[in-house]
């Protein structure tokens, strides 16, 4: 072993007695846990199986064949099998929208139009009933596609509303301010689950006879109402961090309230709010799994239902690991992206200062 | 109308909560006049200036700017702000915009000037404050003196009738004060109506038509700079001058 490697070990793993102990304990744990996991998940795993009995053979590890068998159900729920290319295309469209929005060169007014168009297109694909696409009622939507719909439409609707609510909470008009505070505090004071229950059970009671809003839309509205309150507080935090001088300078130039906010205050406030905003987005993405309690068929529910088939029962670990991986992939990308964005914006500033 | 004062204050009072910051202010400014306002800190001089573009509101009395009375009417306030430029102690440039964008923003959005025309005007003004080569930089890349000159140019881009300066050199390092004052002297020579809150007595002697001395929310003394500095009439002004000139 070279002297450099030894130095590295000493500096990073054995720089004190407690650190040496911690290193040893963790090594021992890894020794105990990693090989069996690798054996189970990869070496002895059953990747493909003509029928479920292959997974039941003695000594076999993880049954990934279960995921291979059920992946379309997990992705698309009970959407008609022959039409599943539609939600498939929908998922790709969603991902394309995410990627385009992540690129800073695309931060132009047309991006908003792309979102409106993209979401309309996804709705058309999913419902059908036009251009020869058979109509599919949204009771049959499910799986990952439903999760993405709830999360994306939810955030797309909640974010602009939350900005209005945050401005409302800081408004000079007492009525607007009070209404905003009451809304935020009320929503934050109840769990999301109870909001979902209310949307599915209570809301129909208040609607006039003959008018009904479908379950998906009710759930979506409840989730938006919830997210708006949390996002508004994040945006308000950003607004409060902008020095008073910025407001005064904008006012002194004769800018009206909305121009002042849109051109001067919000661009700065939202920029500094990126970390907590992304944090809230991630939480919201995972919270969509709560729609299970009102009988919607999101990713996690689809996984659970897939497990109900007796022939494939007993593969819960594989199923939930897979679901976790899907959630993780989306949330981790968001988190990584926000870190990069923060660094880029910060580097812009530092670079600027170094130039002088 | 040309002879009517551009700013007129009659019996103006203002309180911050219990604190009576301005007491019975009667004051008017003629078109083209240059006024320097000085006084100890807490004397209400900044507040007086900020009343003129309604960054602060008064509770009693009457303020008329360019023929429009200042009250709660938002449209009237915006109309006045279009005609009154302001330069702040802390510059308050918009950090997310380049120097050029800082200047172009208000003329294009408020005056509805075409973008090209706005940029030409901006470059012309940046040349005037001798900073045209920095047009594409961000405010954080500039020194304090440069930022304050950009702030002056930004206010001028609205082609205001009056310019307010609220301690424009107080936040600057000493070596940068002159470059900002030079720009202000030039502006004064071009005939701009100016109200300047400052302790730069050299500037006051050079350009001021009148010096206004304030203390404890009142206008204590108003006079021509040569008279005010040579022979202040009140004890409070004498004390103040001895304090700021004494070291």
Interface residues (C-beta under 8 A of the other chain):
Chain A: X243 X245 X246 X248 X249 X250 X251 X252 X253 X254 X255 X256 X259 X263 X264 X267 X268 X271 X349 X352 X353 X355 X356
Chain B: X53 X55 X78 X79 X81 X82 X84 X85 X86 X88 X90 X92 X93 X94 X95 X96 X105 X106 X109 X110 X137 X138 X140 X141 X143 X154 X155 X158
